[in-house]
Amino acid sequence: MSDTSDARATNAYWGRDGLERLILDALAAAGKNIGALTIDDLAPADQFHSGGKGATERLARLAALRPGMRVLDVGGGLGGPARTLAVQFGCHVAVVDLTESYVRAAAALTARLGLSDRVTHRIGDALALDVEAGLFDVVWTQNSGMNIADKERLYAGFARVLRPGGLLALQEPMAGPVQPVVFPVMWARDAGASFLRAPSAMRAVIETAGFHVRVWDDVTEEVPSVAPTPAHSVQRIVMGQALDAIVQAGQRNREERRILMVQAVLERRAPLASSKPADLAQSTPR
Ligand SMILES: C[S@@+](CC[C@H](N)C(=O)[O-])C[C@H]1O[C@@H](n2cnc3c(N)ncnc32)[C@H](O)[C@@H]1O
């Protein structure tokens, strides 16, 4: 298994030219004032995951995000979740994504909303995070790990960049009790690019990487998959005509429990050595 992701394949699948212009034109056609955009105006076009902005807010509340927290959003796409965390929760967010056209469009949208002091965007691979160890309070990732086979490496990397006690907040599609998945799905035309595991297996991998579970919610029923999909939705802008087959398969995958959606918050355990004083303190007679 390669140590890094296939950047060429990722860019070929997800990437689109001129995305900022496409988004602004679609929002203008939907009646939005492009000269005074808000995160809510942008939400249909920049929150690229099941459940849209509502799902982002749900996960942020689940993680009890607070002003001043340093968040790394891995696979942050066009930056809708990151801008929401900055504006509504007061966080400072660094977004990393492998798709270059998303990073360009995301940075332009962040600048347009005057948020560049709180949200930054750069090209980077989730499997090779170029980030100082222990730097972040939170690793945030929403619908971004589906193309990644090496989950062990992915979550070990997340643990490395978090301070002890830091949080991993995730939303991920996972394999349901009924298999196989029906294709196409949003992230793959066929099984060759889709790497889902069952919730129990995912939980085991993440725990082994150094986390313990605070909350693990199956939100399949609560979080709508891809509908509605108006012309200014990110799903329509990126997938075009291909979206119709994706929506159809998505409904089947959800109804037949072939794909589940999980939101979870996990805490990075302290390394063993630094947990000793606390253990000793607890056993000291008072
Ligand atoms: C469905 S989009 C989700 C974007 C964003 N998290 C959101 O919810 O709006 C999936 C994202 O994962 C990114 N991605 C896929 N593989 C990646 C990798 N190995 N490293 C970084 N980003 C990756 C894609 O470029 C894309 O932006």
The ligand as an SDF file (V2000), in Angstrom:
LIG
                    3D

 27 29  0  0  0  0  0  0  0  0999 V2000
  -17.3000   15.1110   -0.5480 C   0  0  0  0  0  0  0  0  0  0  0  0
  -15.9730   16.2260   -0.4880 S   0  0  0  0  0  0  0  0  0  0  0  0
  -16.1390   16.8560    1.1880 C   0  0  0  0  0  0  0  0  0  0  0  0
  -15.5560   18.2360    1.3310 C   0  0  0  0  0  0  0  0  0  0  0  0
  -15.7680   18.8840    2.7090 C   0  0  0  0  0  0  0  0  0  0  0  0
  -15.2620   18.0550    3.7790 N   0  0  0  0  0  0  0  0  0  0  0  0
  -17.2010   19.2240    2.9660 C   0  0  0  0  0  0  0  0  0  0  0  0
  -17.8240   18.4960    3.7510 O   0  0  0  0  0  0  0  0  0  0  0  0
  -17.7180   20.1830    2.3960 O   0  0  0  0  0  0  0  0  0  0  0  0
  -14.5610   15.1220   -0.3140 C   0  0  0  0  0  0  0  0  0  0  0  0
  -13.2520   15.8740   -0.2260 C   0  0  0  0  0  0  0  0  0  0  0  0
  -12.2100   14.9880    0.1600 O   0  0  0  0  0  0  0  0  0  0  0  0
  -11.0340   15.4340   -0.4760 C   0  0  0  0  0  0  0  0  0  0  0  0
  -10.0360   14.3530   -0.4230 N   0  0  0  0  0  0  0  0  0  0  0  0
  -10.1610   13.0960   -0.9270 C   0  0  0  0  0  0  0  0  0  0  0  0
   -9.0350   12.3910   -0.6800 N   0  0  0  0  0  0  0  0  0  0  0  0
   -8.1940   13.2220   -0.0080 C   0  0  0  0  0  0  0  0  0  0  0  0
   -6.8800   13.0850    0.5300 C   0  0  0  0  0  0  0  0  0  0  0  0
   -6.2080   11.9400    0.4100 N   0  0  0  0  0  0  0  0  0  0  0  0
   -6.3340   14.1310    1.1610 N   0  0  0  0  0  0  0  0  0  0  0  0
   -7.0000   15.3090    1.2840 C   0  0  0  0  0  0  0  0  0  0  0  0
   -8.2410   15.5020    0.7860 N   0  0  0  0  0  0  0  0  0  0  0  0
   -8.8360   14.4670    0.1540 C   0  0  0  0  0  0  0  0  0  0  0  0
  -11.5150   15.7840   -1.8650 C   0  0  0  0  0  0  0  0  0  0  0  0
  -10.6010   16.5920   -2.5550 O   0  0  0  0  0  0  0  0  0  0  0  0
  -12.8170   16.5060   -1.5310 C   0  0  0  0  0  0  0  0  0  0  0  0
  -12.6070   17.8500   -1.3240 O   0  0  0  0  0  0  0  0  0  0  0  0
  1  2  1  0
  2  3  1  0
  2 10  1  0
  3  4  1  0
  4  5  1  0
  5  6  1  0
  5  7  1  0
  7  8  2  0
  7  9  1  0
 10 11  1  0
 11 12  1  0
 11 26  1  0
 12 13  1  0
 13 14  1  0
 13 24  1  0
 14 15  1  0
 14 23  1  0
 15 16  2  0
 16 17  1  0
 17 18  1  0
 17 23  2  0
 18 19  1  0
 18 20  2  0
 20 21  1  0
 21 22  2  0
 22 23  1  0
 24 25  1  0
 24 26  1  0
 26 27  1  0
M  CHG  2   2   1   9  -1
M  END
$$$$
